[in-house]
């Protein structure tokens, strides 16, 4: 499997559970926060796409969205999906695996970065926050079924790629 395909596979596996957490959440639970200084589910999800926008700018890519404001879960999910689809398109546009590691200059011309490692970083960022938003969602609704299978899938995909078990 190419590094391009592996990068997309890891990114897809890490991003999909985020939408499960937002599915069916009430506006009250979306906006709820356990304390003033702690982000709730909605704020964490908005943080995720704002960080994705930051990564794209760092890679010299103009983000397709820059809008950020509170809103219902479907609007937040749509913004997350839009920016994530742009990221996937950027990876798919690579002509070779080497393109994942090409130095790219930020939009402000001050830093350089590489697409492949940044996309993997974004995937890890999603999984880090997935644990938080899953916990927060369960605090508000103990009967809500956490996306355990999706999380397990993501960890197995990452493990398979890191350990190169794809040829087993």
N, C-alpha and C positions, 0 to 999 in steps of 0.2 A: 504494500500500500504506500502511496506517495505521502510525503510530509504534508502536502496540501490537503489531501483527503483525511489524514490523521488529525490535522488541526481542526478541520471542519467537524469531524466526528466528535472530538472532545468538546468543542464549543457548543455544538447542538445538544449533546448529552447534559451539559451543565446548565444550559439556559432553559430547557423545557420544563423542569420542575417549578420554575418561578411562576409560570402561568397557571400551574395547578394550584399554587398557594393563593393566587388572586381570583381563581374561579369561584364564583358564588359568595365572595366575601361581602358582608354588608358595609355600607359607607361608614357606619359607626365603628365597626371593627377595623376597617382600613385606616381611619383617622385616629384611632385610639393609640395612646402612648402610655407606658407604665409610669413614666415620670416626665417632668419638664425637660430634662437633659438627655432623654433616651428616645431614639427614633422608633416610631411604630412601623407597621407593615408598609403603609403608603409612603412614608418618608424614606424608608430603606429602598423601596423599588425606584423611587424618583432619584435617589442617590446613585443607584446602579446605572441608570441611563445617563446621568450627568457625568459619571466617571467614564463611561463609554465615549461620550462626546469629547471629553478631555483627551482620552487615548487617541481618538481619530485626529484631533488637532495636532497632537504630539507627533503623529505619523505623517503630517502634512496633508491630511485629507479633510476637506470641508464637509462637516456633518450635514446630513439631510434634514435634521431637526436641531433646533437650539431651544425650543420652547420648554419651559418648566413651570408648572403651577399645580397646586392641589386639584384633584378632580376625582371622579369615580374610578373604580378599578378598571373598567373597560378602556377609559382614556389613558390611564397610566400604562396598562398592558399594551395598548396600541403604540405608544411612544417607545416603550421598550422593544417591541417587535420591530418597529421601523428602523431603529438604530442598529439592532442586532442583524437585521437582514442586510443593511449596508455593510456591516463588518463581514458577513459571510460572502457577499458579492466581491469585496476587496480581496479576500483570500482566494476565491475562485478565479479572479482575474489574473492571478500569478501564472506566468508562463512556465515556470519551473520551480522546484523546491528551493532553489537558490534565491529566488525572489522573496521568499519568506524572511531571509536573513540579510537582505540588502539594507544598507543604512538609508533611512529616510529623514528628511529635515522637517522639523515642526513648522506649522503655519507662520509662527512668529520668527522663524529662522534661528532660534536660540539653542535648540537641542536636536539630537538625532535619536532615532529609535528603530527597531526592527518589527515588522508586522507579525511574524510568527510568534516570537516570545511575548509580544504584547497581547495577542489574542488568547494565548494560553493563560496569561496573567488574568485577563478578563474572566475566563472560565473559572479559574480558582476563586476569584473575587465573588462570582455568583454563588458558588458552593459555600463559601464562608458565610455570606449573608442568608443563604437559603436556610441554614440551621437556625439563625436568629428569627427569621420571619415565620418559620414553621413553629418554633417555640411560642412566639407571640400569638400566632393564630390559635394554637392549642390552649393557651391561657384563657383566651376569650371563649373558646368552644371546645370543650374536652371531647366531644363526640366527633369532631372533624377528623377525617382520615388523612393523616400526614402523608406526603408523597414519598414514602419509604422506598417503594420499588423504583421510582425514577431516580432517587438519590443513589440507591445501590447500583443501578445501571450506569450512572455517571462515574461512580468510583471504579467499577469494573472496566469501563472503557479506558479510563486513565491508566489503570493498572496494566491492562493489556498493551497499551501503547508504550508505557515506560519500560515494561519488562519484555517488550517485543514478542508477545505470545500470539500475535496475529497469524503466524504461520503454523500454529499447533493444529 
